């Protein structure tokens, strides 16, 4: 059997899953990189804030130191207006840098006020010094206090920013480790995915090679079958009307492949005109699913001009709309079988005719024998008084001889003649009955099987009651069958069951049935004498009886009658038995009998 592996679906699924996983990994890695990059930006941001804070302190110190140098030396060289401008510039940059943090903005605003206060005091002292005023210790203390407050506020700001820097540095390190872990994990997953994909591809390729090897083996076997069988094989495509004919048609009908165009017209051209309608009707019935199997018999023309009987068989597949999609089948030459069947039919007809004529013609001499025997009896009756008178004159020994001849031997011989004539009459009647089975036309109708069995048992009611036989009969299914044929089958088997019971024990007869595919199997079981092994071959033979039947009525034709009737109905009969244990006769009857 060739298995189908949807490799394209597998590859497509693997590709889609790989794309999705790669996309997810890329998204996760990108998000991780963004988080890591953002953490680094915040660390850089903290460094810039701390750098500008220190620059602000340095600029403020430069302004203060420049003023002191100016006050001490009276030289304007020490004044550092650039430092004052740089302090203002750094303060402005800090305000822009911390605009995302309201707390830091408030701190910068406070530092800005502190710087403005320091610069105002220094500028005021410079102005007063230039006007000739002398600065005292109070002025210097005022400058020192403002400067200390600026340094204190900037120091607190830098301390908070340094703590924030440590937090941001730790977070950046965590993000970096997570990013590296994600990168390595993704690499491992990628390596695993690639390995798994390679294994899957390898498995699919191996499976594909195995499937191809099986397919090639099947194709080779199919080719050998097409070339080796004598049957013609066809592959019919009803929608297009094309037919693929195997090369074996050359052996079947004598045509070469070029002489068998792949069309349905080729079949119609070779089909016998008288079989055209029945052949296509059988095919259409199968296409309409009115019959479960396609079997048809028709004639096809051989290349030599003769007609060959063909048995056609096939199977079809249907689409969702119920139309026939494809049909594959065989054509078998049964010409020889048909000829033998015809010969057998004629032979059976001759045998039936012979049996009928022979049994009918035998009855004529039997009538003469019975008639002349009666005449002899009448003559003997009339002659006996005369013989008795004549015997009176004879000697005693002669009288004894005459009395023995006329009163014992002659009547006994006439009795044997009557018995032989009666038995011969029964035998010829049985032959006539058997010969009529083949000519009798069965008429099927729906029959109540249980009622038929009851009628048969009613006929045997006297013996059943006398012998105290216990009869058990299950519910039997109805049959479409000839009612007389069915009654004769049950009647003969039940009659035998009653006749051959063992008188030493209570009789028992059980009648059962079970459903089989297309048929019903009946069984009639008894606990009678049973059938010896040496007698088993006689059971269904005409005029053959078992060895234990010398005191049993009948002439040995019942089971032969049953077997012949069942064969005509398409059924079969068999039995199981053991001496002293009884017998079980089983037979099958098709659900639809055929004449």
PATORVEX-56714 format. One record per residue (C-alpha): residue in one letter; x, y, z. Coordinates in nm, 4 decimals, decimal comma, always signed. Example, Ala and Ser with C-alpha at 12.3 -4.5 7.8 and 13.67 -1.06 7.14 Angstrom:
<sites>
   zati         c1         c2         c3
      A    +1,2300    -0,4500    +0,7800
      S    +1,3670    -0,1060    +0,7140
</sites>
This chain:
<sites>
   zati         c1         c2         c3
      X    +0,0000    +0,0000    +0,0000
      X    +0,1387    +0,3417    -0,0960
      X    +0,1046    +0,6041    +0,1733
      X    +0,0587    +0,9680    +0,0782
      X    +0,2703    +1,2197    +0,2631
      X    +0,1683    +1,5849    +0,2116
      X    +0,5293    +1,7078    +0,1931
      X    +0,4410    +2,0501    +0,0546
      X    +0,2097    +2,1065    +0,3478
      X    +0,4806    +1,9992    +0,5905
      X    +0,7386    +2,2293    +0,4309
      X    +0,4891    +2,5160    +0,4185
      X    +0,3982    +2,4644    +0,7829
      X    +0,7636    +2,4502    +0,8886
      X    +0,8402    +2,7614    +0,6835
      X    +0,5485    +2,9568    +0,8305
      X    +0,6328    +2,8476    +1,1838
      X    +0,9973    +2,9457    +1,1287
      X    +0,8933    +3,2864    +0,9933
      X    +0,6620    +3,3444    +1,2907
      X    +0,9265    +3,2334    +1,5421
      X    +1,1937    +3,4442    +1,3712
      X    +0,9608    +3,7430    +1,3700
      X    +0,8775    +3,6945    +1,7381
      X    +1,2434    +3,6543    +1,8289
      X    +1,3385    +3,9621    +1,6276
      X    +1,0634    +4,1633    +1,7969
      X    +1,1705    +4,0470    +2,1430
      X    +1,5351    +4,1134    +2,0654
      X    +1,4518    +4,4578    +1,9262
      X    +1,2414    +4,5422    +2,2327
      X    +1,5245    +4,4199    +2,4563
      X    +1,7761    +4,6249    +2,2633
      X    +1,5538    +4,9311    +2,2941
      X    +1,5257    +4,8776    +2,6703
      X    +1,9010    +4,8306    +2,6992
      X    +1,9695    +5,1346    +2,4825
      X    +1,7206    +5,3430    +2,6809
      X    +1,8884    +5,2410    +3,0058
      X    +2,2248    +5,3468    +2,8640
      X    +2,0749    +5,6775    +2,7550
      X    +1,9514    +5,7394    +3,1087
      X    +2,2958    +5,6551    +3,2452
      X    +2,4515    +5,8976    +2,9949
      X    +2,1844    +6,1494    +3,0920
      X    +2,2876    +6,1215    +3,4590
      X    +2,6539    +6,1641    +3,3695
      X    +2,5732    +6,4763    +3,1673
      X    +2,3678    +6,6217    +3,4520
      X    +2,6456    +6,5537    +3,7033
      X    +2,9078    +6,6968    +3,4627
      X    +2,7063    +7,0154    +3,4116
      X    +2,6471    +7,0422    +3,7893
      X    +3,0199    +7,0291    +3,8512
      X    +3,0815    +7,2766    +3,5662
      X    +2,8288    +7,5080    +3,7306
      X    +3,0203    +7,4953    +4,0608
      X    +3,3528    +7,5469    +3,8832
      X    +3,2116    +7,8454    +3,6895
      X    +3,0719    +7,9974    +4,0118
      X    +3,4075    +7,9454    +4,1857
      X    +3,5895    +8,1050    +3,8900
      X    +3,3608    +8,4105    +3,9115
      X    +3,4182    +8,4380    +4,2898
      X    +3,7955    +8,3869    +4,2630
      X    +3,8198    +8,6427    +3,9828
      X    +3,6409    +8,9030    +4,1942
      X    +3,8691    +8,8364    +4,4898
      X    +4,1755    +8,8755    +4,2694
      X    +4,0313    +9,2005    +4,1366
      X    +3,9588    +9,3289    +4,4862
      X    +4,3046    +9,2408    +4,6050
      X    +4,5084    +9,3611    +4,3059
      X    +4,2780    +9,6258    +4,1608
      X    +4,3612    +9,4637    +3,8284
      X    +4,0595    +9,3934    +3,5975
      X    +4,2571    +9,1030    +3,4505
      X    +4,1275    +8,8810    +3,7279
      X    +3,7654    +8,9499    +3,6473
      X    +3,6196    +8,6485    +3,4556
      X    +3,3000    +8,7472    +3,2724
      X    +3,3372    +8,4288    +3,0573
      X    +3,2956    +8,2152    +3,3682
      X    +2,9797    +8,4053    +3,4559
      X    +2,8456    +8,3477    +3,1020
      X    +2,9435    +7,9811    +3,1165
      X    +2,7625    +7,9437    +3,4494
      X    +2,4471    +8,0899    +3,2944
      X    +2,4875    +7,8670    +2,9879
      X    +2,5375    +7,5533    +3,2032
      X    +2,2363    +7,6471    +3,4142
      X    +2,0227    +7,6829    +3,1012
      X    +2,1463    +7,3469    +2,9690
      X    +2,0682    +7,1814    +3,3031
      X    +1,7156    +7,3177    +3,2944
      X    +1,6682    +7,1626    +2,9503
      X    +1,8267    +6,8329    +3,0564
      X    +1,6040    +6,7754    +3,3626
      X    +1,2792    +6,8987    +3,2095
      X    +1,1400    +6,5376    +3,2371
      X    +1,1787    +6,5387    +3,6182
      X    +0,9696    +6,7901    +3,8138
      X    +1,1710    +6,7370    +4,1340
      X    +1,5012    +6,8054    +3,9607
      X    +1,3477    +7,1051    +3,7859
      X    +1,2587    +7,2537    +4,1231
      X    +1,6144    +7,1860    +4,2449
      X    +1,7622    +7,3550    +3,9348
      X    +1,5334    +7,6513    +3,9843
      X    +1,6589    +7,6764    +4,3431
      X    +2,0212    +7,6466    +4,2239
      X    +1,9484    +7,9144    +3,9651
      X    +1,8266    +8,1473    +4,2375
      X    +2,1335    +8,0649    +4,4434
      X    +2,3610    +8,1432    +4,1478
      X    +2,1749    +8,4648    +4,0769
      X    +2,2138    +8,5627    +4,4431
      X    +2,5881    +8,4911    +4,4350
      X    +2,6378    +8,6816    +4,1105
      X    +2,4279    +8,9737    +4,2403
      X    +2,6329    +9,0010    +4,5615
      X    +2,9621    +8,9784    +4,3701
      X    +2,8503    +9,2381    +4,1169
      X    +2,7287    +9,4690    +4,3922
      X    +3,0601    +9,4418    +4,5796
      X    +3,2483    +9,5085    +4,2578
      X    +3,0373    +9,8180    +4,1885
      X    +3,0882    +9,9522    +4,5400
      X    +3,4613    +9,8791    +4,5195
      X    +3,4869   +10,0720    +4,1976
      X    +3,3053   +10,3653    +4,3657
      X    +3,5737   +10,3730    +4,6356
      X    +3,3911   +10,1972    +4,9114
      X    +3,5821    +9,9706    +5,1431
      X    +3,4461    +9,6170    +5,1784
      X    +3,4339    +9,4914    +5,5334
      X    +3,4108    +9,1478    +5,6955
      X    +3,0326    +9,1573    +5,6837
      X    +3,0429    +9,1865    +5,3067
      X    +3,2803    +8,8948    +5,2798
      X    +3,0614    +8,6865    +5,5118
      X    +2,7575    +8,7661    +5,2961
      X    +2,9459    +8,6450    +4,9878
      X    +3,0646    +8,3327    +5,1691
      X    +2,7102    +8,2478    +5,2882
      X    +2,5608    +8,2817    +4,9380
      X    +2,8393    +8,0768    +4,7870
      X    +2,8060    +7,8051    +5,0509
      X    +2,4311    +7,7791    +4,9894
      X    +2,4953    +7,7416    +4,6172
      X    +2,7556    +7,4716    +4,6808
      X    +2,5244    +7,2962    +4,9282
      X    +2,2278    +7,2941    +4,6889
      X    +2,4423    +7,1806    +4,3975
      X    +2,6021    +6,9134    +4,6204
      X    +2,2601    +6,7815    +4,7258
      X    +2,1495    +6,7807    +4,3627
      X    +2,4606    +6,5924    +4,2574
      X    +2,4195    +6,3425    +4,5453
      X    +2,0607    +6,2664    +4,4374
      X    +2,1691    +6,2403    +4,0764
      X    +2,4554    +6,0114    +4,1773
      X    +2,2081    +5,7788    +4,3552
      X    +1,9884    +5,7899    +4,0483
      X    +2,2962    +5,7127    +3,8389
      X    +2,3665    +5,4009    +4,0438
      X    +2,0068    +5,2858    +3,9957
      X    +2,0197    +5,3546    +3,6240
      X    +2,3596    +5,1857    +3,5934
      X    +2,2273    +4,8752    +3,7724
      X    +1,9200    +4,8732    +3,5479
      X    +2,1381    +4,9147    +3,2404
      X    +2,3544    +4,6239    +3,3542
      X    +2,0422    +4,4135    +3,4073
      X    +1,9103    +4,5082    +3,0651
      X    +2,2499    +4,4297    +2,9158
      X    +2,2568    +4,0848    +3,0776
      X    +1,8971    +4,0203    +2,9702
      X    +1,9813    +4,1356    +2,6191
      X    +2,2846    +3,9060    +2,6046
      X    +2,0786    +3,6172    +2,7501
      X    +1,8034    +3,6791    +2,4966
      X    +2,0587    +3,6896    +2,2193
      X    +2,2197    +3,3616    +2,3253
      X    +1,8812    +3,1979    +2,3950
      X    +1,7628    +3,3052    +2,0530
      X    +2,0801    +3,1703    +1,8992
      X    +2,0258    +2,8368    +2,0762
      X    +1,6623    +2,8300    +1,9661
      X    +1,7700    +2,9163    +1,6133
      X    +2,0293    +2,6393    +1,6161
      X    +1,7705    +2,3989    +1,7571
      X    +1,5152    +2,5118    +1,5002
      X    +1,7611    +2,4711    +1,2160
      X    +1,8574    +2,1282    +1,3499
      X    +1,4915    +2,0293    +1,3837
      X    +1,4158    +2,1625    +1,0379
      X    +1,7072    +1,9679    +0,8945
      X    +1,5883    +1,6539    +1,0731
      X    +1,2374    +1,7096    +0,9445
      X    +1,3641    +1,7695    +0,5936
      X    +1,5809    +1,4601    +0,6200
      X    +1,2836    +1,2565    +0,7460
      X    +1,0624    +1,3895    +0,4690
      X    +1,3241    +1,3223    +0,2065
      X    +1,3763    +0,9700    +0,3433
      X    +1,0014    +0,9134    +0,3532
      X    +0,9685    +1,0536    +0,0050
      X    +1,2383    +0,8174    -0,1224
      X    +1,0643    +0,5265    +0,0482
      X    +0,7301    +0,6308    -0,0999
      X    +0,8904    +0,6678    -0,4413
      X    +1,0443    +0,3215    -0,4083
      X    +0,7058    +0,1773    -0,3126
      X    +0,5415    +0,3664    -0,5959
      X    +0,7989    +0,2423    -0,8469
      X    +0,7532    -0,1124    -0,7171
      X    +0,3770    -0,0733    -0,7420
      X    +0,4098    +0,0782    -1,0882
      X    +0,6333    -0,2094    -1,1951
      X    +0,3885    -0,4605    -1,0478
      X    +0,1012    -0,2823    -1,2185
      X    +0,2856    -0,2927    -1,5488
      X    +0,3601    -0,6641    -1,5051
      X    -0,0062    -0,7282    -1,4218
      X    -0,1210    -0,5382    -1,7291
      X    +0,1194    -0,7295    -1,9480
      X    +0,0753    -1,0679    -1,7832
      X    -0,2970    -1,1129    -1,7245
      X    -0,5189    -1,2460    -1,9981
      X    -0,8092    -1,0235    -1,8923
      X    -0,8585    -0,6919    -2,0627
      X    -0,8237    -0,4003    -1,8190
      X    -0,9968    -0,0689    -1,8867
      X    -0,9830    +0,2723    -1,7188
      X    -1,2938    +0,4728    -1,8085
      X    -1,3289    +0,8503    -1,7662
      X    -1,7047    +0,9175    -1,8115
      X    -1,6863    +1,3011    -1,8193
      X    -1,4521    +1,2985    -2,1199
      X    -1,5593    +0,9660    -2,2693
      X    -1,1989    +0,8458    -2,2888
      X    -1,0990    +0,4883    -2,2070
      X    -0,7522    +0,3455    -2,1459
      X    -0,7330    -0,0117    -2,2795
      X    -0,4563    -0,2404    -2,1561
      X    -0,2249    -0,4227    -2,4022
      X    -0,3875    -0,7516    -2,2956
      X    -0,6780    -0,6754    -2,5308
      X    -0,4515    -0,8026    -2,8077
      X    -0,4615    -1,1455    -2,6444
      X    -0,8292    -1,1114    -2,5527
      X    -0,9734    -0,9863    -2,8829
      X    -0,6790    -0,9945    -3,1206
      X    -0,6471    -0,6161    -3,1585
      X    -0,3183    -0,4286    -3,1200
      X    -0,3087    -0,1101    -2,9094
      X    -0,3191    +0,1180    -3,2181
      X    -0,6351    -0,0671    -3,3261
      X    -0,8019    +0,0115    -2,9898
      X    -0,8417    +0,3936    -2,9797
      X    -0,8963    +0,5227    -2,6282
      X    -1,2626    +0,6167    -2,6662
      X    -1,5937    +0,4724    -2,5545
      X    -1,6905    +0,4515    -2,9228
      X    -1,4353    +0,1700    -2,9563
      X    -1,6301    -0,0336    -2,7026
      X    -1,9645    +0,0456    -2,8700
      X    -1,8215    -0,0527    -3,2089
      X    -1,7139    -0,3957    -3,0785
      X    -2,0326    -0,4588    -2,8747
      X    -2,2872    -0,7061    -3,0137
      X    -2,6027    -0,5197    -3,1279
      X    -2,8298    -0,7575    -2,9372
      X    -2,6361    -0,6910    -2,6130
      X    -2,6062    -0,3129    -2,6494
      X    -2,9154    -0,2174    -2,4468
      X    -2,8613    -0,4675    -2,1619
      X    -2,4883    -0,3865    -2,1333
      X    -2,5438    -0,0127    -2,1016
      X    -2,8457    -0,0585    -1,8750
      X    -2,6310    -0,2619    -1,6319
      X    -2,3639    +0,0100    -1,6391
      X    -2,6152    +0,2927    -1,5868
      X    -2,7803    +0,1086    -1,2973
      X    -2,4417    +0,0824    -1,1278
      X    -2,3660    +0,4493    -1,1977
      X    -2,7023    +0,5396    -1,0389
      X    -2,6057    +0,3187    -0,7418
      X    -2,9108    +0,1001    -0,7901
      X    -2,6836    -0,2054    -0,7759
      X    -2,3931    -0,2446    -0,5299
      X    -2,1606    -0,4150    -0,7796
      X    -2,1005    -0,3875    -1,1515
      X    -2,1276    -0,7244    -1,3257
      X    -2,2384    -0,7587    -1,6840
      X    -2,2173    -1,0263    -1,9526
      X    -2,2173    -0,9380    -2,3221
      X    -2,0458    -1,0246    -2,6498
      X    -1,7559    -0,8405    -2,8154
      X    -1,6347    -0,8944    -3,1696
      X    -1,2942    -1,0612    -3,2077
      X    -1,0578    -0,9457    -3,4788
      X    -1,1222    -1,2728    -3,6645
      X    -1,4937    -1,1868    -3,6838
      X    -1,6174    -1,4248    -3,4136
      X    -1,8073    -1,3125    -3,1042
      X    -1,6566    -1,3623    -2,7585
      X    -1,8623    -1,3779    -2,4427
      X    -1,7226    -1,1230    -2,1937
      X    -1,7742    -1,0949    -1,8182
      X    -1,7312    -0,7271    -1,7245
      X    -1,6600    -0,6245    -1,3655
      X    -1,5495    -0,2903    -1,2260
      X    -1,5537    -0,0316    -0,9498
      X    -1,6209    +0,3412    -0,9787
      X    -1,5621    +0,6548    -0,7740
      X    -1,8100    +0,9404    -0,7442
      X    -1,7630    +1,3138    -0,6852
      X    -1,9470    +1,5304    -0,4311
      X    -2,2318    +1,5974    -0,6768
      X    -2,2905    +1,2244    -0,7299
      X    -2,1368    +1,2104    -1,0764
      X    -1,9090    +0,9260    -1,1762
      X    -1,5518    +1,0478    -1,1709
      X    -1,3685    +0,7336    -1,2809
      X    -1,4206    +0,3624    -1,3345
      X    -1,1641    +0,0814    -1,3507
      X    -1,2505    -0,2775    -1,4376
      X    -1,1745    -0,5968    -1,6276
      X    -1,3117    -0,7875    -1,9254
      X    -1,2804    -1,1660    -1,8928
      X    -1,3320    -1,4043    -2,1829
      X    -1,5912    -1,6613    -2,0692
      X    -1,6728    -1,7981    -2,4154
      X    -1,5557    -2,1480    -2,3266
      X    -1,7497    -2,1372    -2,0013
      X    -2,0607    -2,0207    -2,1858
      X    -2,0274    -2,3050    -2,4339
      X    -1,9903    -2,5562    -2,1514
      X    -2,2893    -2,4052    -1,9740
      X    -2,4925    -2,4396    -2,2900
      X    -2,3802    -2,7995    -2,3300
      X    -2,4600    -2,8674    -1,9649
      X    -2,8003    -2,7044    -2,0057
      X    -2,8795    -2,9310    -2,2992
      X    -2,7450    -3,2306    -2,1104
      X    -2,9578    -3,1499    -1,8060
      X    -3,2592    -3,1052    -2,0303
      X    -3,1879    -3,4424    -2,1906
      X    -3,1434    -3,6058    -1,8504
      X    -3,4655    -3,4529    -1,7200
      X    -3,6444    -3,5631    -2,0345
      X    -3,4932    -3,9098    -2,0068
      X    -3,5886    -3,9366    -1,6398
      X    -3,9393    -3,8207    -1,7147
      X    -3,9791    -4,0537    -2,0128
      X    -3,8132    -4,3488    -1,8395
      X    -4,0193    -4,3153    -1,5243
      X    -4,3356    -4,2541    -1,7276
      X    -4,2726    -4,5534    -1,9577
      X    -4,1900    -4,7774    -1,6634
      X    -4,5362    -4,7190    -1,5247
      X    -4,6984    -4,8919    -1,8273
      X    -4,5503    -5,2404    -1,7587
      X    -4,6210    -5,1886    -1,3911
      X    -4,9877    -5,1455    -1,4728
      X    -4,9752    -5,4699    -1,6730
      X    -4,7965    -5,6517    -1,3908
      X    -5,0520    -5,5292    -1,1378
      X    -5,3383    -5,6189    -1,3708
      X    -5,2153    -5,9689    -1,4608
      X    -5,1328    -6,0362    -1,0968
      X    -5,4928    -5,9496    -1,0145
      X    -5,6115    -6,1804    -1,2915
      X    -5,3962    -6,4597    -1,1501
      X    -5,5380    -6,4022    -0,8025
      X    -5,8924    -6,4137    -0,9400
      X    -5,8174    -6,7269    -1,1423
      X    -5,6563    -6,8904    -0,8406
      X    -5,9611    -6,8095    -0,6313
      X    -6,1902    -6,9697    -0,8896
      X    -5,9621    -7,2717    -0,9436
      X    -5,9059    -7,3598    -0,5785
      X    -6,2452    -7,5416    -0,5300
      X    -6,1811    -7,7483    -0,8418
      X    -5,8287    -7,8272    -0,7334
      X    -5,9538    -7,9375    -0,3924
      X    -6,2072    -8,1770    -0,5591
      X    -5,9434    -8,3153    -0,7925
      X    -5,6925    -8,3542    -0,5087
      X    -5,9315    -8,5861    -0,3217
      X    -5,8530    -8,8603    -0,5736
      X    -5,4787    -8,8145    -0,5330
      X    -5,2406    -8,9711    -0,2904
      X    -5,1709    -8,7824    +0,0375
      X    -4,8218    -8,6695    -0,0703
      X    -4,9578    -8,5399    -0,4010
      X    -5,2396    -8,3614    -0,2149
      X    -4,9791    -8,1903    +0,0087
      X    -4,7801    -8,0770    -0,2931
      X    -5,0902    -7,9308    -0,4644
      X    -5,2062    -7,7526    -0,1474
      X    -4,8576    -7,6046    -0,0890
      X    -4,8414    -7,4770    -0,4455
      X    -5,1943    -7,3336    -0,4677
      X    -5,2518    -7,2168    -0,1110
      X    -4,9015    -7,0954    -0,0127
      X    -4,6454    -7,0580    -0,2892
      X    -4,8651    -6,8986    -0,5574
      X    -5,0379    -6,6476    -0,3175
      X    -4,6994    -6,5612    -0,1624
      X    -4,5469    -6,5026    -0,5057
      X    -4,8388    -6,2827    -0,6057
      X    -4,7917    -6,0872    -0,2820
      X    -4,4218    -6,0324    -0,3670
      X    -4,5237    -5,9142    -0,7137
      X    -4,7678    -5,6610    -0,5623
      X    -4,5029    -5,5383    -0,3179
      X    -4,2418    -5,5013    -0,5932
      X    -4,4904    -5,3237    -0,8182
      X    -4,5854    -5,0816    -0,5380
      X    -4,2202    -5,0078    -0,4582
      X    -4,1382    -4,9628    -0,8245
      X    -4,4333    -4,7290    -0,8546
      X    -4,3045    -4,5181    -0,5633
      X    -3,9576    -4,5060    -0,7163
      X    -4,0832    -4,3956    -1,0571
      X    -4,3039    -4,1355    -0,8858
      X    -3,9958    -4,0052    -0,6986
      X    -3,7985    -3,9859    -1,0244
      X    -4,0832    -3,7909    -1,1808
      X    -4,0900    -3,5511    -0,8837
      X    -3,7147    -3,4902    -0,9102
      X    -3,7352    -3,4352    -1,2845
      X    -4,0074    -3,1757    -1,2332
      X    -3,7873    -2,9644    -0,9986
      X    -3,5767    -2,8401    -1,2871
      X    -3,8829    -2,7499    -1,4929
      X    -4,0885    -2,5947    -1,2171
      X    -4,1036    -2,2148    -1,2279
      X    -4,0618    -2,0521    -0,8893
      X    -4,2750    -1,7493    -0,8036
      X    -4,1222    -1,5342    -0,5321
      X    -4,3354    -1,3637    -0,2712
      X    -4,2875    -1,2415    +0,0840
      X    -4,3333    -1,5503    +0,3021
      X    -4,3846    -1,5718    +0,6796
      X    -4,1200    -1,8350    +0,7564
      X    -4,2478    -1,8977    +1,1094
      X    -4,5960    -1,9755    +0,9749
      X    -4,4480    -2,2176    +0,7176
      X    -4,2595    -2,4066    +0,9902
      X    -4,5764    -2,4199    +1,2036
      X    -4,7689    -2,5827    +0,9164
      X    -4,4944    -2,8421    +0,8768
      X    -4,5018    -2,9178    +1,2495
      X    -4,8816    -2,9422    +1,2455
      X    -4,8497    -3,2150    +0,9802
      X    -4,6211    -3,4073    +1,2170
      X    -4,8277    -3,3282    +1,5272
      X    -4,9396    -3,6906    +1,5897
      X    -4,5833    -3,8272    +1,5972
      X    -4,4578    -3,5268    +1,7963
      X    -4,7230    -3,5832    +2,0641
      X    -4,6863    -3,9623    +2,0607
      X    -4,3076    -3,9497    +2,0995
      X    -4,3316    -3,6550    +2,3439
      X    -4,0913    -3,4443    +2,1399
      X    -4,0073    -3,0941    +2,2697
      X    -3,9906    -2,8534    +1,9739
      X    -3,8376    -2,5061    +2,0147
      X    -3,8662    -2,2533    +1,7328
      X    -3,7253    -1,9019    +1,7440
      X    -3,8776    -1,6097    +1,5557
      X    -3,7710    -1,6640    +1,1969
      X    -3,7224    -1,3766    +0,9491
      X    -3,9581    -1,3424    +0,6519
      X    -3,8172    -1,4352    +0,3108
      X    -3,8795    -1,3357    -0,0488
      X    -3,9090    -1,6894    -0,1880
      X    -4,1386    -1,9431    -0,3497
      X    -4,3608    -2,0554    -0,0565
      X    -4,4054    -2,4151    -0,1779
      X    -4,0305    -2,4649    -0,2198
      X    -3,9657    -2,3308    +0,1311
      X    -4,2340    -2,5549    +0,2813
      X    -4,0925    -2,8638    +0,1058
      X    -3,7429    -2,7867    +0,2423
      X    -3,8571    -2,7532    +0,6042
      X    -4,1033    -3,0423    +0,5732
      X    -3,8408    -3,2947    +0,4584
      X    -3,5784    -3,1919    +0,7154
      X    -3,8280    -3,1857    +1,0052
      X    -3,9761    -3,5191    +0,8931
      X    -3,6278    -3,6761    +0,9093
      X    -3,5644    -3,5181    +1,2506
      X    -3,8844    -3,6778    +1,3841
      X    -3,8246    -4,0161    +1,2163
      X    -3,4666    -4,0614    +1,3385
      X    -3,5154    -3,9678    +1,7059
      X    -3,3789    -4,2074    +1,9659
      X    -3,6749    -4,3777    +2,1412
      X    -3,4623    -4,4342    +2,4516
      X    -3,4707    -4,0660    +2,5531
      X    -3,7090    -3,7677    +2,5244
      X    -3,6899    -3,6096    +2,1820
      X    -3,5741    -3,2511    +2,1274
      X    -3,5825    -3,0388    +1,8097
      X    -3,4580    -2,6766    +1,7971
      X    -3,5122    -2,4456    +1,4966
      X    -3,3001    -2,1288    +1,4716
      X    -3,1962    -1,8643    +1,2178
      X    -2,9269    -1,5977    +1,1887
      X    -2,8729    -1,3168    +0,9425
      X    -2,5733    -1,3323    +0,7086
      X    -2,4620    -1,0767    +0,4471
      X    -2,7138    -1,1257    +0,1663
      X    -2,8583    -1,4507    +0,3069
      X    -3,0263    -1,6183    +0,6047
      X    -2,8825    -1,9310    +0,7644
      X    -3,1284    -2,1761    +0,9232
      X    -3,0390    -2,4636    +1,1537
      X    -3,2549    -2,7574    +1,2658
      X    -3,0981    -2,9466    +1,5567
      X    -3,2169    -3,2759    +1,7050
      X    -3,0918    -3,5195    +1,9685
      X    -3,1694    -3,8310    +1,7639
      X    -2,9628    -4,1314    +1,6668
      X    -2,7064    -3,9275    +1,4724
      X    -2,5331    -4,0252    +1,1485
      X    -2,2413    -4,2660    +1,1379
      X    -1,9272    -4,1670    +0,9499
      X    -1,9743    -4,4478    +0,6952
      X    -2,3248    -4,3181    +0,6134
      X    -2,2447    -3,9466    +0,5759
      X    -2,1860    -3,9642    +0,2019
      X    -2,5319    -4,1207    +0,1538
      X    -2,7355    -3,8442    +0,3190
      X    -2,8057    -3,6361    +0,0075
      X    -2,8024    -3,9216    -0,2471
      X    -3,1241    -4,0425    -0,4058
      X    -3,2550    -4,3790    -0,2807
      X    -2,9619    -4,4036    -0,0332
      X    -3,0467    -4,4402    +0,3341
      X    -2,8488    -4,4707    +0,6554
      X    -2,7683    -4,8104    +0,8021
      X    -2,9968    -4,7552    +1,1049
      X    -3,3085    -4,6827    +0,8940
      X    -3,4437    -5,0324    +0,8241
      X    -3,7462    -4,9751    +1,0456
      X    -3,7975    -4,6125    +0,9383
      X    -4,0541    -4,5142    +0,6771
      X    -3,9436    -4,3536    +0,3504
      X    -3,7580    -4,4377    +0,0305
      X    -3,4547    -4,2065    +0,0632
      X    -3,5455    -3,9170    -0,1646
      X    -3,6276    -3,6342    +0,0801
      X    -3,2780    -3,4919    +0,1360
      X    -3,1903    -3,5258    -0,2337
      X    -3,5041    -3,3228    -0,3051
      X    -3,3987    -3,0599    -0,0466
      X    -3,0447    -3,0324    -0,1867
      X    -3,1713    -2,9942    -0,5458
      X    -3,4271    -2,7308    -0,4441
      X    -3,1721    -2,5276    -0,2462
      X    -2,9265    -2,5403    -0,5352
      X    -3,1927    -2,3883    -0,7617
      X    -3,2610    -2,1187    -0,5036
      X    -2,8900    -2,0323    -0,4826
      X    -2,8445    -2,1751    -0,1311
      X    -2,6538    -2,4685    +0,0133
      X    -2,7004    -2,7312    +0,2840
      X    -2,4655    -2,9183    +0,5197
      X    -2,4856    -3,1030    +0,8500
      X    -2,2928    -3,1833    +1,1663
      X    -2,3556    -3,5084    +1,3489
      X    -2,2135    -3,7733    +1,5805
      X    -2,3613    -4,1192    +1,6436
      X    -2,5846    -4,1164    +1,9505
      X    -2,5607    -3,7363    +1,9829
      X    -2,8089    -3,6213    +1,7206
      X    -2,7634    -3,4086    +1,4088
      X    -2,7809    -3,0426    +1,3079
      X    -2,8791    -2,9611    +0,9505
      X    -2,7900    -2,6089    +0,8340
      X    -2,8875    -2,4412    +0,5098
      X    -2,8725    -2,0929    +0,3621
      X    -3,1284    -1,9102    +0,1510
      X    -3,0390    -1,5859    -0,0294
      X    -3,2454    -1,2832    +0,0592
      X    -3,3503    -1,2591    -0,3042
      X    -3,3852    -1,5990    -0,4673
      X    -3,3276    -1,6440    -0,8411
      X    -3,5091    -1,8765    -1,0762
</sites>
